[in-house]
Amino acid sequence: MSKIRITGGAWRSRLIQVIDAEGLRPTPDRVRETLFNWLGQDLSGWRCLDLFAGSGILGIECASRGAAEVVLVEKNPKTMAQLRDNTAIFASAALRLERMDALEFAASSARQGQLFDLIMLDPPYRQGWLDKVAALLLPLARPDTRIYAEAEQRIDSLGDWQTVKQGQAGQVFYHLLERK
């Protein structure tokens, strides 16, 4: 097991555990710092969705910066168990865990009218997840919703969103997308 640190907000410098699981690649500190420089450091009142939560670090960073609600969706039982342990440390009502398939969650939430200000997508690579989830994003979005996506290659657009900022860290390409 390894540890990663929270880079900003109320829980800055606190550590969370990361299990060794296939396909799990926590977003590096430098990339998270860049993301929150793009978004702003204060997410007070935001509703955020981390659709492929993994370690949960992206969602925990949002809650640390004041997000009102952060939904962390993870299907893998072993990864979810560690995610439960990590979020329990903070005892925050803003963090909500959902153990289910990302596509099922997106479809179900859309039917229930759940809307988010920020949707984060860091799916397992080389499985076509971004293409699969793209059609499900619009019903989850407010007019000014932003999408954060990590991928194994550059992406110019995703459904109704186009890349407005991007970067690369090693083999990871990261993108901030806004509605066209």
N, C-alpha and C positions, 0 to 999 in steps of 0.2 A: 504494500500500500504506500502511496505517496501523499503529499499534502500540497495544496495550492492556497494562495492568500487572496483575500478580498482586497481590491485595489482602491476602493473609495467609499465614501458615505459613513454612516454611523458605525458600521462593523469593519471599517478599514483596518487592514493588517491582521485580522483574525484568519485562522487557518481552517480549511475543511479537508477531510480525508477523501482520497480518490482511490477506488479499487482498480485492480488490474482486470479489465474486461475487454473482450474482443470488440474492436471498433470504437472504443471510448477514447476520445482525444479532447481533454479539457482545453478550452480556449486560453491561449497564453496570456499572461499579465499584460504584455505590451499591446496586444490586439484589443483586450478589454478596455484598457486605458484609452486607446484610440476611439473605440466605439462610443464611450461616454464623453469624450471630447466632442464628437460629432453630435450626439444627442443632447448634451448638456448634463451637468452633474446632478441637477435636482429633478427628480421624476415624481414629485409630489402629486398625488391624485391619479397617476397613470394606472391603467390596467394593462398588464403585460402577460404574454403567453410564450412560454418556452416549450415548443412543440416536441422537441427531441432532447429532453432535459439532461440525460447523462449524469454528469457529476452535479449538475444544478448550479454551477458557478455563475452562469449568465443571469439566471433568475434571482439568485441570492444577491448578486450585485445590484439588480434593479430594486429589490426590497431594501437593501442597505442605503440606497439613494432616495428612499421615500415613496416608492410605488405603493398605491393603495391595495392592489391585489396583483399577485404573481402566480399564475397557474403553471405548474411544472408537470409535463406529461412524459411518462417513461413506461415502456412496456416490459423491459427486462427485469425479472423479479430480484435478481442479485443486485443489480444497479439501483433498483427502487429501494431495497432495504438500506443501502448505504445513504441514499438520498434522504430517507426518513430520519436516519441518525444525524445527518448533517443539518437538516432544517430544524430538528428538535433542539439543537444547541441555542438557536435564536428565539425560540418560543414566540414567533411572530404570527399574528393572525393574518398577515398579508400573504403568507406563503401557503399555497394550496396544492397538494399533490394529487395526481390522477394516474393510476396505474392502468394504462390501456394503450392500444395502438393509436398512433398519431392521426391516421386518416379517419378512424372511427371517432376519435375525440373531436376533430375538426368538423366532421359532418353533424355530429350530435349537438355541438355547441352552436353551429349555424342555425339548426332547427330551433334551438332555445333562444335565439336572438342575442347571444353573448357577443359583445363587441370589445375590441382591444385597441389600445393606442400604439402598442409595439408588439410585433410578432417576431420571435427569434427562431431561426431554422438552422440547426447544425446537425443534420442527419448523418447516418453512416454513409460513407462514400461508395461510389460505384454500384449503387442499387436503384438509381433513378428516383429517389425520394422527392427531390425538389420538383421534378416534372409532375409527379403524382399528386403532390399537395397544392400545386399552383392554382388549380381550378377551385379549390376549397377555401381560398383565402379571402376573397371578396366579401362573402357573407359574414366574416368575422371582423371586418374592418370598419372603423369610423372613416369619415372623408379624409382625415389627415394622418391616418395610420402609416407608420413606417415599418418596413421589413428589414431585419438584419439576417443575412444568410452567409454561411460558410460553405465552401465547395472545393472540389479538387481542381477546378478550372475557373477562369473568369466567366461571369454571367452578365449579360447586358440587360436582361429583363426577366421577369418572372410573373407570368399572368399579366395583371393590370399594372404592375410596378416596373419601373426602370431604375437601373443603378445610377445613383447620383454621387456616390463616393465609394472608393474601393482601395484595397491594399493587399499586400502579400507578405506572409511571414513563413519562410520555409516553403513547404508544400501546400500551405493553406492560403486560399484566396478568400478574402472577406469583403462583404458588400453592404452598403446601406442603400435601400431602395425606397422610392416614393412613388405615389400613384401618378400615372401618365396624365 
